Amino acid sequence: MYNDDKELQQLKKRIAELARKSYEHNIYTYIGFLSMAEQDVFYSMEQEIKGISYKVFGGSEDCERQMLRFGSAESLGYEEQFPIICLAVKPLIEKFADELSHRDFLGALMNLGIDRSTVGDIFLQGKNAYIFCTDKIAPFIIENLDKVKHTNVRCVVEDAAVCFPAKEPEMIKFTVSSERADAVSSRVYQMSRNQSLLLFREKRIYINGRVNENNSYLLKRGDIVSVRGYGRFIYYGCEYETKKGKLSVLAGIYK
């Protein structure tokens, strides 16, 4: 993730400075879109920014890349929306459009020379892509992103609430031997325990936004588990113990 410890310390320093600025000047401060690994760095600083309110948001509830905001309506006395814009990237002539991947759209954006932290998640719907970005970079993308690979495109601003309405997770019920994170994750995504263990070792399991390498961690009601490459689910807890000593549990998968 980081080339050296210096980059890690720079990120921590920036987070601490913006937290302090929000607290001292009673204003909202923002840090551009953070990857899940970068969010974990932030969560590791809880003691350093104790007492300073914050919120993370990526444009919709499904976003993994999140913008960090210090300040809240309760602490500052007023509300302020996240400076996030949703752009739809659409082919000029759909029937001639290539089959484009997430990597194709991200590559086209990076070729514009913009900073990765100005761009959040990219969602594909048919031949269109929906990109979350900062409000400052949005006009530049609209003006300059006119081609993805060999497909000519146009960019328009969309209402994220309309394109990505809030969704209830899909409820599933199953039995497990324990509430350990590896056991529950294995059942949710129908993988072997060994596959699940590998994901923990590769730091691809996040619980409530924090990377978790402890596969024996006991999930608690309300824990949100993100599994890189698989998806995200919320753990609703154990309903009862079966006669054979198994636990009947509930989880909600975000589709």
Beta strands, then each sheet from edge to edge (+ up, - down):
strand 1: 29-34
strand 2: 54-57
strand 3: 66-70
strand 4: 84-91
strand 5: 119-125
strand 6: 128-134
strand 7: 147-148
strand 8: 151-158
strand 9: 170-176
strand 10: 205-207
strand 11: 210-211
strand 12: 224-227
strand 13: 231-241
strand 14: 247-254
sheet 1: 1+ 3- 2+
sheet 2: 5+ 6- 4+ 8- 7+
sheet 3: 9+ 14- 13+ 12- 10+ 11-
end
